[in-house]
Amino acid sequence: MTNFTETSRMLTIRDVTQKLKCSARTVYRLRKRGQMPQPIKLGKLIRWKAETIERWIAEGCPTPQVTPRSKWKR
């Protein structure tokens, strides 16, 4: 059995909203606009690496330099 270490911890949408002190809707908007680190999809589940989100917050939540995958849809 492997140990679940802090570096491999995955965050749910609820965890991210608690860290950012915002709503889930805001997190989904930031994600869609490419203004936050992109999550990892595990089937239908969406998770963020804890270390990635914590580093992003420590840096002042800058917009990642990567362009978003999709453009605005109507």
N, C-alpha and C positions, 0 to 999 in steps of 0.2 A: 504494500500500500504506500502511495506517495503522500508526502506532506503538502498541504495547501498553503503555500507561502504568500506573504504580502505582495511579492512582485508578480505573482500570477493571478491575483484576485481580480474578479470581473465585477463591474458595477451594473446594477439594473437602472432603469429610468428613474425609479424612486430614489435610489442612492444618489444619482447625479443631481436630481432636483433639490435634495437636501443639502448637498455640497454647494450648489449655486444659489440656494434660497430663492427659487423661482418655480413656476409651474411646469408640468410635463409638456404642455403646449409650447411654452417658450423654448424648451430644450429641442423639441421636434422642429420648430422653426429655425433655430440656430443650425441644427444638423442639416436641414434641407437647403439652407442658404450657403452651407459650407463655412460657417463662421465658428465652428468648433471642431475638435477632432472627430473623425468619422468612427462610428462604432463597428463592432464585429458582429456579423449576422451568424447566428447558430440556428439554422432552420428558420423558424419564424421568430425566434428570440433575438433581441437586440441587446448587446452588452458592450461596455467600454472597459478598457484596461484601466485599473485604478491608478497605476503610475502615470499613465498618459494624461488622465483628467487632472490629477493632483499637480503635475508639472505645468499643465496648461493654466490652471488657476494661479499657481505661484508666479507665472510669467505675466499675469495681468489679463488673462483671457484674450490674447491676440488672435486675430483672424488668421487661420492657417494660410500659407502661401499656395496651397494646392487649389485648383479651381474645382467647383462642385461638379459632380457627375452629371446631374440633370439640370436643365434650365427651367425657368418658371413654366408651369403648365396651366392652361386655362380649361 
